[in-house]
Amino acid sequence: MDRIARIKEFLKDSPNDSFLKHALALEYIKIGDDSAARSLFEELLAYEPGYVGSYYHLGRLLERAGLPQEAIAVFEKGMQMAKEANDRHAYNELQAALDDLI
């Protein structure tokens, strides 16, 4: 069974598991299915907005899709959430991604 199928099996038992959704979205990115990845990241962040690692990957995905304004908004929201969580590392990564984009 491939990784995507295994993660989907785990999600059947824990459908709101943010770690699993994040992992599945990353697997979709690896195979070039940005649409599925975007949906998962957006669903995850709507359910758990404090899952700061997903903002970086969603922002980069939007940047690749030619949606710079949406990417900027995602990076900025992620920076706000990272600041609230006192996650300096995530904040700095998001800031660097934002700086690269603008």
C-alpha positions as CSV (number, residue, x, y, z in Angstrom):
1,M,0.0,0.0,0.0
2,D,1.4,3.4,-0.9
3,R,1.8,6.3,1.5
4,I,-1.3,8.1,0.3
5,A,-3.5,5.1,0.8
6,R,-2.0,4.4,4.2
7,I,-2.6,8.0,5.4
8,K,-6.2,7.9,4.1
9,E,-6.7,4.7,6.1
10,F,-5.5,6.4,9.3
11,L,-7.8,9.4,8.5
12,K,-10.8,7.1,8.5
13,D,-10.2,6.5,12.2
14,S,-9.1,10.1,13.0
15,P,-10.8,12.4,10.3
16,N,-9.8,15.6,12.1
17,D,-6.1,14.7,12.7
18,S,-4.2,17.7,11.6
19,F,-0.9,15.9,11.4
20,L,-2.3,13.3,9.1
21,K,-4.0,15.9,6.9
22,H,-0.8,17.9,6.7
23,A,1.2,14.7,5.8
24,L,-1.4,13.8,3.1
25,A,-1.2,17.2,1.6
26,L,2.5,17.0,1.4
27,E,2.2,13.6,-0.4
28,Y,-0.2,15.2,-2.9
29,I,2.4,17.9,-3.6
30,K,5.0,15.2,-4.2
31,I,2.9,13.7,-7.0
32,G,1.9,17.1,-8.4
33,D,-1.7,17.2,-7.2
34,D,-1.6,20.8,-5.9
35,S,-5.4,21.0,-6.1
36,A,-5.9,18.2,-3.6
37,A,-3.1,19.5,-1.4
38,R,-4.6,23.0,-1.4
39,S,-8.0,21.6,-0.4
40,L,-6.5,19.7,2.5
41,F,-4.4,22.6,3.8
42,E,-7.4,24.9,3.6
43,E,-9.6,22.4,5.4
44,L,-6.9,21.8,8.1
45,L,-6.3,25.5,8.7
46,A,-10.1,26.2,8.9
47,Y,-10.3,23.5,11.6
48,E,-7.0,24.2,13.4
49,P,-5.7,27.7,12.5
50,G,-2.8,27.3,14.9
51,Y,-1.2,24.5,12.8
52,V,1.5,26.9,11.7
53,G,3.5,24.6,9.5
54,S,0.7,24.3,7.0
55,Y,0.8,28.1,6.2
56,Y,4.2,27.8,4.7
57,H,3.4,25.0,2.4
58,L,0.0,26.4,1.4
59,G,1.6,29.8,0.7
60,R,4.3,28.2,-1.5
61,L,1.7,26.2,-3.3
62,L,-0.3,29.4,-4.0
63,E,2.9,31.1,-5.2
64,R,3.6,28.3,-7.6
65,A,0.0,28.5,-8.9
66,G,0.6,32.2,-9.8
67,L,-1.6,33.5,-7.0
68,P,0.9,35.9,-5.2
69,Q,-1.8,38.0,-3.4
70,E,-3.3,34.8,-1.9
71,A,0.1,33.5,-1.0
72,I,1.0,36.8,0.8
73,A,-2.3,36.6,2.8
74,V,-1.5,33.1,3.8
75,F,2.1,33.9,4.9
76,E,0.9,36.9,6.8
77,K,-1.8,34.9,8.6
78,G,0.7,32.2,9.4
79,M,3.1,34.8,10.8
80,Q,0.3,36.1,13.0
81,M,-0.5,32.6,14.3
82,A,3.2,31.8,14.8
83,K,3.6,35.0,16.8
84,E,0.6,34.1,19.0
85,A,2.1,30.6,19.6
86,N,5.5,32.2,20.3
87,D,7.0,29.9,17.5
88,R,9.9,32.1,16.4
89,H,11.2,29.4,14.0
90,A,8.0,29.2,12.1
91,Y,7.6,33.0,12.1
92,N,11.1,33.4,10.6
93,E,10.4,30.8,7.9
94,L,7.2,32.5,7.0
95,Q,8.8,35.9,7.0
96,A,11.6,34.7,4.7
97,A,9.0,33.1,2.3
98,L,7.1,36.4,2.3
99,D,10.3,38.4,1.7
100,D,11.2,36.1,-1.2
101,L,7.8,36.6,-2.7
102,I,7.6,40.4,-2.4
